[in-house]
Amino acid sequence: MDTQRNESEDFMLELGAITKSFGKNTILHQVSLRVRKGEVCSIIGPSGAGKSTLLRCINLLEQPDSGNMSLNGNFYDVSFPLRQDELLSLRRTCGMVFQSFNLFPHMTVLQNVVFPQRHVLRRNESEAREVALKLLDRVGLKNKASSHPTQLSGGQQQRVAIARALALEPKLMLFDEPTSALDPELAHEVLDVMRELADSGMTMVVVTHEMNFARTVGDHLVVMADGHKIEEGIPEAIMDHPQQSRTRQFLSAVNH
């Protein structure tokens, strides 16, 4: 990893020409993106657009074929595998919440939030528990600390997953369709937590089909289709006056 001070200190994340293929199928075609510190960037587009793959390339769950990334001032040539310590540092900087909750079913809610702190941050048990309880209180689930994930609703499980990601004190949060597995009432619980995070100044990149969230909470909207970034700008401007026919087609479909 070549670490250098980013020339544009206002940006938490800068992606340069990220390309990713699986076999002969190119999923991302030289996608570039800049996200300012404290900004909520929403990514929308049809299924198969490459949105989730882009998020997975940011925290290197998928290795891009080519491109580069600057994250919180650290530069990475992401076309080459990072050393384990570099990868750990990157993932501490960049928390991720998935469509599926990925909680440990044999652990209590509290243990799920304590565990990554103990193993990644090397916090002692007492400090990790204190942090976990504060975060569970923040997401409205302190009273469920001793429950197991199977005793929670889907919305509650996703809120625990958010608390777990926050426990590592990330500078950037990635959300990959965090409400897609939830019915509207439970989705509302999760979106409320995400709004609170946005209000607190957390930098967020959110892949979502929640158009109201993208419009009212997002500062920056990116539209993807067929592995390309086809349009970006202020959410209201794009949603009310899309410039690209593919964007108009997508918005027409989701709004009806």
Phi and psi in degrees as GROMACS dihedral restraints (atoms count N, CA, C in turn):
[ dihedral_restraints ]
;  ai    aj    ak    al  type     phi  dphi    fc
    3     4     5     6     1   -97.0    20    10
    4     5     6     7     1   109.0    20    10
    6     7     8     9     1   -97.6    20    10
    7     8     9    10     1   127.5    20    10
    9    10    11    12     1  -147.8    20    10
   10    11    12    13     1   158.8    20    10
   12    13    14    15     1   -74.6    20    10
   13    14    15    16     1   125.0    20    10
   15    16    17    18     1   -65.0    20    10
   16    17    18    19     1   134.1    20    10
   18    19    20    21     1   -63.6    20    10
   19    20    21    22     1   -35.0    20    10
   21    22    23    24     1  -106.4    20    10
   22    23    24    25     1    91.0    20    10
   24    25    26    27     1   -71.3    20    10
   25    26    27    28     1   -10.4    20    10
   27    28    29    30     1   -73.0    20    10
   28    29    30    31     1   -16.1    20    10
   30    31    32    33     1   -99.0    20    10
   31    32    33    34     1   127.9    20    10
   33    34    35    36     1   -77.8    20    10
   34    35    36    37     1   -38.3    20    10
   36    37    38    39     1  -135.9    20    10
   37    38    39    40     1   132.1    20    10
   39    40    41    42     1  -134.6    20    10
   40    41    42    43     1   122.2    20    10
   42    43    44    45     1  -107.9    20    10
   43    44    45    46     1   133.4    20    10
   45    46    47    48     1  -118.7    20    10
   46    47    48    49     1   108.5    20    10
   48    49    50    51     1    51.7    20    10
   49    50    51    52     1    53.5    20    10
   51    52    53    54     1   -74.4    20    10
   52    53    54    55     1   123.0    20    10
   54    55    56    57     1  -122.6    20    10
   55    56    57    58     1   136.8    20    10
   57    58    59    60     1  -144.6    20    10
   58    59    60    61     1   130.0    20    10
   60    61    62    63     1  -125.8    20    10
   61    62    63    64     1   151.3    20    10
   63    64    65    66     1  -118.5    20    10
   64    65    66    67     1   106.7    20    10
   66    67    68    69     1    64.3    20    10
   67    68    69    70     1  -128.5    20    10
   69    70    71    72     1   -90.7    20    10
   70    71    72    73     1     1.6    20    10
   72    73    74    75     1   -97.8    20    10
   73    74    75    76     1   110.4    20    10
   75    76    77    78     1   -83.3    20    10
   76    77    78    79     1   118.4    20    10
   78    79    80    81     1   -91.4    20    10
   79    80    81    82     1   -36.9    20    10
   81    82    83    84     1  -126.5    20    10
   82    83    84    85     1   129.5    20    10
   84    85    86    87     1  -111.2    20    10
   85    86    87    88     1    91.4    20    10
   87    88    89    90     1    47.1    20    10
   88    89    90    91     1    58.8    20    10
   90    91    92    93     1   -85.4    20    10
   91    92    93    94     1   124.8    20    10
   93    94    95    96     1  -116.2    20    10
   94    95    96    97     1   147.0    20    10
   96    97    98    99     1  -158.6    20    10
   97    98    99   100     1   143.0    20    10
   99   100   101   102     1  -129.3    20    10
  100   101   102   103     1   129.8    20    10
  102   103   104   105     1  -124.5    20    10
  103   104   105   106     1   121.4    20    10
  105   106   107   108     1   -73.8    20    10
  106   107   108   109     1   155.9    20    10
  108   109   110   111     1   -61.5    20    10
  109   110   111   112     1   133.2    20    10
  111   112   113   114     1    81.6    20    10
  112   113   114   115     1     3.5    20    10
  114   115   116   117     1   -93.8    20    10
  115   116   117   118     1   148.2    20    10
  117   118   119   120     1  -105.4    20    10
  118   119   120   121     1   112.2    20    10
  120   121   122   123     1  -104.6    20    10
  121   122   123   124     1   116.4    20    10
  123   124   125   126     1   -98.1    20    10
  124   125   126   127     1   137.5    20    10
  126   127   128   129     1  -117.2    20    10
  127   128   129   130     1   122.2    20    10
  129   130   131   132     1  -124.8    20    10
  130   131   132   133     1   168.0    20    10
  132   133   134   135     1   149.6    20    10
  133   134   135   136     1   168.5    20    10
  135   136   137   138     1   -67.6    20    10
  136   137   138   139     1   162.4    20    10
  138   139   140   141     1   -57.9    20    10
  139   140   141   142     1   141.8    20    10
  141   142   143   144     1    83.9    20    10
  142   143   144   145     1     7.3    20    10
  144   145   146   147     1   -75.0    20    10
  145   146   147   148     1   -19.8    20    10
  147   148   149   150     1   102.0    20    10
  148   149   150   151     1     9.5    20    10
  150   151   152   153     1   -62.4    20    10
  151   152   153   154     1   -51.9    20    10
  153   154   155   156     1   -66.9    20    10
  154   155   156   157     1   -36.8    20    10
  156   157   158   159     1   -62.4    20    10
  157   158   159   160     1   -38.2    20    10
  159   160   161   162     1   -61.4    20    10
  160   161   162   163     1   -44.6    20    10
  162   163   164   165     1   -61.4    20    10
  163   164   165   166     1   -42.1    20    10
  165   166   167   168     1   -68.3    20    10
  166   167   168   169     1   -25.7    20    10
  168   169   170   171     1   -75.6    20    10
  169   170   171   172     1   -29.4    20    10
  171   172   173   174     1   -65.4    20    10
  172   173   174   175     1   -43.6    20    10
  174   175   176   177     1   -99.8    20    10
  175   176   177   178     1    13.8    20    10
  177   178   179   180     1    61.5    20    10
  178   179   180   181     1    30.0    20    10
  180   181   182   183     1   -68.6    20    10
  181   182   183   184     1   -26.2    20    10
  183   184   185   186     1  -120.1    20    10
  184   185   186   187     1   138.2    20    10
  186   187   188   189     1   -89.0    20    10
  187   188   189   190     1   114.5    20    10
  189   190   191   192     1   -60.4    20    10
  190   191   192   193     1   153.0    20    10
  192   193   194   195     1   -75.5    20    10
  193   194   195   196     1   -34.0    20    10
  195   196   197   198     1  -158.7    20    10
  196   197   198   199     1   162.7    20    10
  198   199   200   201     1   124.5    20    10
  199   200   201   202     1   179.5    20    10
  201   202   203   204     1  -145.1    20    10
  202   203   204   205     1   165.7    20    10
  204   205   206   207     1  -148.3    20    10
  205   206   207   208     1   139.0    20    10
  207   208   209   210     1  -115.7    20    10
  208   209   210   211     1   125.4    20    10
  210   211   212   213     1  -129.4    20    10
  211   212   213   214     1   114.7    20    10
  213   214   215   216     1    53.2    20    10
  214   215   216   217     1    39.2    20    10
  216   217   218   219     1    89.0    20    10
  217   218   219   220     1    -5.5    20    10
  219   220   221   222     1  -100.8    20    10
  220   221   222   223     1   130.4    20    10
  222   223   224   225     1   -96.1    20    10
  223   224   225   226     1   135.9    20    10
  225   226   227   228     1  -130.9    20    10
  226   227   228   229     1   130.6    20    10
  228   229   230   231     1   -87.7    20    10
  229   230   231   232     1    95.5    20    10
  231   232   233   234     1   -79.2    20    10
  232   233   234   235     1     0.4    20    10
  234   235   236   237     1   -79.0    20    10
  235   236   237   238     1    -6.9    20    10
  237   238   239   240     1  -118.0    20    10
  238   239   240   241     1   140.1    20    10
  240   241   242   243     1   -59.9    20    10
  241   242   243   244     1   139.0    20    10
  243   244   245   246     1   -84.1    20    10
  244   245   246   247     1   157.3    20    10
  246   247   248   249     1   -65.3    20    10
  247   248   249   250     1   159.4    20    10
  249   250   251   252     1   -60.7    20    10
  250   251   252   253     1   -39.1    20    10
  252   253   254   255     1   -69.0    20    10
  253   254   255   256     1   -34.7    20    10
  255   256   257   258     1   -66.9    20    10
  256   257   258   259     1   -42.0    20    10
  258   259   260   261     1   -64.1    20    10
  259   260   261   262     1   -41.7    20    10
  261   262   263   264     1   -62.9    20    10
  262   263   264   265     1   -42.6    20    10
  264   265   266   267     1   -63.0    20    10
  265   266   267   268     1   -43.0    20    10
  267   268   269   270     1   -61.2    20    10
  268   269   270   271     1   -44.0    20    10
  270   271   272   273     1   -75.2    20    10
  271   272   273   274     1   -20.9    20    10
  273   274   275   276     1   -70.7    20    10
  274   275   276   277     1   -36.5    20    10
  276   277   278   279     1   -71.0    20    10
  277   278   279   280     1   -27.7    20    10
  279   280   281   282     1  -127.4    20    10
  280   281   282   283     1    96.6    20    10
  282   283   284   285     1   -81.8    20    10
  283   284   285   286     1   153.7    20    10
  285   286   287   288     1  -137.5    20    10
  286   287   288   289     1   138.1    20    10
  288   289   290   291     1  -119.9    20    10
  289   290   291   292     1   127.1    20    10
  291   292   293   294     1   -98.7    20    10
  292   293   294   295     1   173.3    20    10
  294   295   296   297     1   -61.4    20    10
  295   296   297   298     1   -48.2    20    10
  297   298   299   300     1   -89.0    20    10
  298   299   300   301     1   151.1    20    10
  300   301   302   303     1   -78.9    20    10
  301   302   303   304     1   -29.4    20    10
  303   304   305   306     1    56.3    20    10
  304   305   306   307     1    35.2    20    10
  306   307   308   309     1   -84.6    20    10
  307   308   309   310     1   153.3    20    10
  309   310   311   312     1   -77.9    20    10
  310   311   312   313     1   114.0    20    10
  312   313   314   315     1   -67.9    20    10
  313   314   315   316     1   -24.3    20    10
  315   316   317   318     1   -84.9    20    10
  316   317   318   319     1    -6.3    20    10
  318   319   320   321     1  -103.1    20    10
  319   320   321   322     1   152.9    20    10
  321   322   323   324     1   -71.4    20    10
  322   323   324   325     1   168.9    20    10
  324   325   326   327     1   -56.2    20    10
  325   326   327   328     1   -46.8    20    10
  327   328   329   330     1   -60.6    20    10
  328   329   330   331     1   -45.1    20    10
  330   331   332   333     1   -63.0    20    10
  331   332   333   334     1   -34.7    20    10
  333   334   335   336     1   -62.3    20    10
  334   335   336   337     1   -33.7    20    10
  336   337   338   339     1   -87.8    20    10
  337   338   339   340     1   -26.3    20    10
  339   340   341   342     1   -74.2    20    10
  340   341   342   343     1   -40.5    20    10
  342   343   344   345     1   -52.9    20    10
  343   344   345   346     1   -52.2    20    10
  345   346   347   348     1   -65.7    20    10
  346   347   348   349     1   -30.2    20    10
  348   349   350   351     1   -65.1    20    10
  349   350   351   352     1   -40.9    20    10
  351   352   353   354     1   -68.1    20    10
  352   353   354   355     1   -40.1    20    10
  354   355   356   357     1   -91.9    20    10
  355   356   357   358     1   -26.2    20    10
  357   358   359   360     1  -100.1    20    10
  358   359   360   361     1   -48.2    20    10
  360   361   362   363     1   -91.0    20    10
  361   362   363   364     1   -10.3    20    10
  363   364   365   366     1    60.0    20    10
  364   365   366   367     1    32.6    20    10
  366   367   368   369     1   -71.9    20    10
  367   368   369   370     1   150.5    20    10
  369   370   371   372     1   -74.0    20    10
  370   371   372   373     1   165.3    20    10
  372   373   374   375     1   -59.8    20    10
  373   374   375   376     1   -42.8    20    10
  375   376   377   378     1   -64.2    20    10
  376   377   378   379     1   -46.5    20    10
  378   379   380   381     1   -65.8    20    10
  379   380   381   382     1   -41.9    20    10
  381   382   383   384     1   -62.9    20    10
  382   383   384   385     1   -39.6    20    10
  384   385   386   387     1   -65.8    20    10
  385   386   387   388     1   -40.9    20    10
  387   388   389   390     1   -62.1    20    10
  388   389   390   391     1   -45.5    20    10
  390   391   392   393     1   -63.8    20    10
  391   392   393   394     1   -43.3    20    10
  393   394   395   396     1   -61.7    20    10
  394   395   396   397     1   -43.8    20    10
  396   397   398   399     1   -65.6    20    10
  397   398   399   400     1   -37.8    20    10
  399   400   401   402     1   -63.6    20    10
  400   401   402   403     1   -41.6    20    10
  402   403   404   405     1   -71.4    20    10
  403   404   405   406     1   -37.9    20    10
  405   406   407   408     1   -64.6    20    10
  406   407   408   409     1   -36.2    20    10
  408   409   410   411     1   -64.6    20    10
  409   410   411   412     1   -39.3    20    10
  411   412   413   414     1   -61.8    20    10
  412   413   414   415     1   -36.8    20    10
  414   415   416   417     1   -95.1    20    10
  415   416   417   418     1     9.5    20    10
  417   418   419   420     1    78.0    20    10
  418   419   420   421     1    27.6    20    10
  420   421   422   423     1  -132.2    20    10
  421   422   423   424     1    21.9    20    10
  423   424   425   426     1   -60.1    20    10
  424   425   426   427     1   -31.8    20    10
  426   427   428   429     1   -73.3    20    10
  427   428   429   430     1    -7.6    20    10
  429   430   431   432     1  -105.4    20    10
  430   431   432   433     1    12.8    20    10
  432   433   434   435     1   -56.7    20    10
  433   434   435   436     1   -35.2    20    10
  435   436   437   438     1   -93.0    20    10
  436   437   438   439     1    -0.7    20    10
  438   439   440   441     1   -79.2    20    10
  439   440   441   442     1   162.9    20    10
  441   442   443   444     1  -100.3    20    10
  442   443   444   445     1   155.1    20    10
  444   445   446   447     1   -52.6    20    10
  445   446   447   448     1   -35.6    20    10
  447   448   449   450     1   -67.3    20    10
  448   449   450   451     1   -15.0    20    10
  450   451   452   453     1   -90.3    20    10
  451   452   453   454     1     0.6    20    10
  453   454   455   456     1  -107.7    20    10
  454   455   456   457     1   155.9    20    10
  456   457   458   459     1   -72.4    20    10
  457   458   459   460     1   167.5    20    10
  459   460   461   462     1   -60.3    20    10
  460   461   462   463     1   -41.4    20    10
  462   463   464   465     1   -62.9    20    10
  463   464   465   466     1   -40.2    20    10
  465   466   467   468     1   -66.6    20    10
  466   467   468   469     1   -40.7    20    10
  468   469   470   471     1   -61.6    20    10
  469   470   471   472     1   -40.2    20    10
  471   472   473   474     1   -68.3    20    10
  472   473   474   475     1   -34.4    20    10
  474   475   476   477     1   -67.6    20    10
  475   476   477   478     1   -35.1    20    10
  477   478   479   480     1   -63.9    20    10
  478   479   480   481     1   -41.0    20    10
  480   481   482   483     1   -62.1    20    10
  481   482   483   484     1   -36.5    20    10
  483   484   485   486     1   -66.6    20    10
  484   485   486   487     1   -44.6    20    10
  486   487   488   489     1   -59.8    20    10
  487   488   489   490     1   -41.3    20    10
  489   490   491   492     1   -62.0    20    10
  490   491   492   493     1   -43.1    20    10
  492   493   494   495     1   -64.9    20    10
  493   494   495   496     1   -40.6    20    10
  495   496   497   498     1   -67.5    20    10
  496   497   498   499     1   -24.5    20    10
  498   499   500   501     1   -62.0    20    10
  499   500   501   502     1   -23.2    20    10
  501   502   503   504     1   -88.8    20    10
  502   503   504   505     1     7.0    20    10
  504   505   506   507     1    55.1    20    10
  505   506   507   508     1    53.1    20    10
  507   508   509   510     1   -70.5    20    10
  508   509   510   511     1   155.4    20    10
  510   511   512   513     1   -89.4    20    10
  511   512   513   514     1   -22.5    20    10
  513   514   515   516     1  -134.6    20    10
  514   515   516   517     1   135.6    20    10
  516   517   518   519     1  -114.0    20    10
  517   518   519   520     1   130.6    20    10
  519   520   521   522     1  -106.5    20    10
  520   521   522   523     1   132.2    20    10
  522   523   524   525     1  -123.3    20    10
  523   524   525   526     1   119.8    20    10
  525   526   527   528     1  -105.6    20    10
  526   527   528   529     1    94.3    20    10
  528   529   530   531     1    47.7    20    10
  529   530   531   532     1    55.8    20    10
  531   532   533   534     1   -66.7    20    10
  532   533   534   535     1   -14.7    20    10
  534   535   536   537     1  -110.9    20    10
  535   536   537   538     1     5.0    20    10
  537   538   539   540     1   -67.4    20    10
  538   539   540   541     1   -25.5    20    10
  540   541   542   543     1   -93.1    20    10
  541   542   543   544     1     6.5    20    10
  543   544   545   546     1  -114.7    20    10
  544   545   546   547     1   148.7    20    10
  546   547   548   549     1   -75.6    20    10
  547   548   549   550     1   164.5    20    10
  549   550   551   552     1   -54.8    20    10
  550   551   552   553     1   -38.2    20    10
  552   553   554   555     1   -65.6    20    10
  553   554   555   556     1   -43.3    20    10
  555   556   557   558     1   -72.7    20    10
  556   557   558   559     1   -33.2    20    10
  558   559   560   561     1   -60.8    20    10
  559   560   561   562     1   -36.8    20    10
  561   562   563   564     1   -59.2    20    10
  562   563   564   565     1   -39.3    20    10
  564   565   566   567     1   -59.2    20    10
  565   566   567   568     1   -45.2    20    10
  567   568   569   570     1   -70.0    20    10
  568   569   570   571     1   -42.2    20    10
  570   571   572   573     1   -63.4    20    10
  571   572   573   574     1   -34.2    20    10
  573   574   575   576     1   -63.0    20    10
  574   575   576   577     1   -41.3    20    10
  576   577   578   579     1   -64.3    20    10
  577   578   579   580     1   -40.7    20    10
  579   580   581   582     1   -66.1    20    10
  580   581   582   583     1   -37.0    20    10
  582   583   584   585     1   -63.2    20    10
  583   584   585   586     1   -41.4    20    10
  585   586   587   588     1   -63.1    20    10
  586   587   588   589     1   -40.2    20    10
  588   589   590   591     1   -62.1    20    10
  589   590   591   592     1   -44.9    20    10
  591   592   593   594     1   -60.6    20    10
  592   593   594   595     1   -42.9    20    10
  594   595   596   597     1   -64.2    20    10
  595   596   597   598     1   -28.3    20    10
  597   598   599   600     1   -79.8    20    10
  598   599   600   601     1    -6.9    20    10
  600   601   602   603     1    98.6    20    10
  601   602   603   604     1     8.8    20    10
  603   604   605   606     1   -67.9    20    10
  604   605   606   607     1   133.0    20    10
  606   607   608   609     1   -76.3    20    10
  607   608   609   610     1   129.7    20    10
  609   610   611   612     1  -137.6    20    10
  610   611   612   613     1   140.5    20    10
  612   613   614   615     1  -119.2    20    10
  613   614   615   616     1   120.1    20    10
  615   616   617   618     1  -124.8    20    10
  616   617   618   619     1   113.6    20    10
  618   619   620   621     1   -83.4    20    10
  619   620   621   622     1   122.6    20    10
  621   622   623   624     1  -153.0    20    10
  622   623   624   625     1   153.9    20    10
  624   625   626   627     1  -106.3    20    10
  625   626   627   628     1     5.5    20    10
  627   628   629   630     1   -83.3    20    10
  628   629   630   631     1    91.4    20    10
  630   631   632   633     1   -65.4    20    10
  631   632   633   634     1   -34.4    20    10
  633   634   635   636     1   -66.2    20    10
  634   635   636   637     1   -40.0    20    10
  636   637   638   639     1   -62.0    20    10
  637   638   639   640     1   -46.5    20    10
  639   640   641   642     1   -60.7    20    10
  640   641   642   643     1   -36.9    20    10
  642   643   644   645     1   -77.2    20    10
  643   644   645   646     1   -45.0    20    10
  645   646   647   648     1   -92.8    20    10
  646   647   648   649     1   -27.1    20    10
  648   649   650   651     1  -104.0    20    10
  649   650   651   652     1   -35.7    20    10
  651   652   653   654     1   -68.7    20    10
  652   653   654   655     1   142.6    20    10
  654   655   656   657     1   -95.2    20    10
  655   656   657   658     1   -21.2    20    10
  657   658   659   660     1  -146.7    20    10
  658   659   660   661     1   128.1    20    10
  660   661   662   663     1  -118.9    20    10
  661   662   663   664     1   132.8    20    10
  663   664   665   666     1  -119.5    20    10
  664   665   666   667     1   131.5    20    10
  666   667   668   669     1  -110.0    20    10
  667   668   669   670     1   128.0    20    10
  669   670   671   672     1  -118.7    20    10
  670   671   672   673     1   149.7    20    10
  672   673   674   675     1  -156.2    20    10
  673   674   675   676     1   134.8    20    10
  675   676   677   678     1    52.9    20    10
  676   677   678   679     1    38.5    20    10
  678   679   680   681     1    80.4    20    10
  679   680   681   682     1     5.1    20    10
  681   682   683   684     1  -116.2    20    10
  682   683   684   685     1   148.6    20    10
  684   685   686   687     1   -83.6    20    10
  685   686   687   688     1   113.8    20    10
  687   688   689   690     1  -101.8    20    10
  688   689   690   691     1   -17.6    20    10
  690   691   692   693     1  -164.6    20    10
  691   692   693   694     1   144.9    20    10
  693   694   695   696     1  -155.1    20    10
  694   695   696   697     1   156.2    20    10
  696   697   698   699     1   158.9    20    10
  697   698   699   700     1  -154.9    20    10
  699   700   701   702     1   -71.9    20    10
  700   701   702   703     1   131.7    20    10
  702   703   704   705     1   -52.3    20    10
  703   704   705   706     1   -49.4    20    10
  705   706   707   708     1   -60.6    20    10
  706   707   708   709     1   -40.1    20    10
  708   709   710   711     1   -63.9    20    10
  709   710   711   712     1   -44.0    20    10
  711   712   713   714     1   -70.4    20    10
  712   713   714   715     1   -42.8    20    10
  714   715   716   717     1   -69.6    20    10
  715   716   717   718     1   -33.2    20    10
  717   718   719   720     1   -88.9    20    10
  718   719   720   721     1   -29.5    20    10
  720   721   722   723     1  -140.4    20    10
  721   722   723   724     1    63.6    20    10
  723   724   725   726     1   -62.5    20    10
  724   725   726   727     1   140.8    20    10
  726   727   728   729     1   -90.1    20    10
  727   728   729   730     1   -27.8    20    10
  729   730   731   732     1  -100.0    20    10
  730   731   732   733     1   140.5    20    10
  732   733   734   735     1   -61.9    20    10
  733   734   735   736     1   -34.8    20    10
  735   736   737   738     1   -66.6    20    10
  736   737   738   739     1   -36.5    20    10
  738   739   740   741     1   -65.4    20    10
  739   740   741   742     1   -44.3    20    10
  741   742   743   744     1   -60.2    20    10
  742   743   744   745     1   -41.6    20    10
  744   745   746   747     1   -62.7    20    10
  745   746   747   748     1   -45.5    20    10
  747   748   749   750     1   -65.0    20    10
  748   749   750   751     1   -48.6    20    10
  750   751   752   753     1   -63.6    20    10
  751   752   753   754     1   -35.9    20    10
  753   754   755   756     1   -63.0    20    10
  754   755   756   757     1   -40.2    20    10
  756   757   758   759     1   -68.1    20    10
  757   758   759   760     1   -44.4    20    10
  759   760   761   762     1   -74.9    20    10
  760   761   762   763     1   -25.9    20    10
  762   763   764   765     1   -84.5    20    10
  763   764   765   766     1    -7.5    20    10
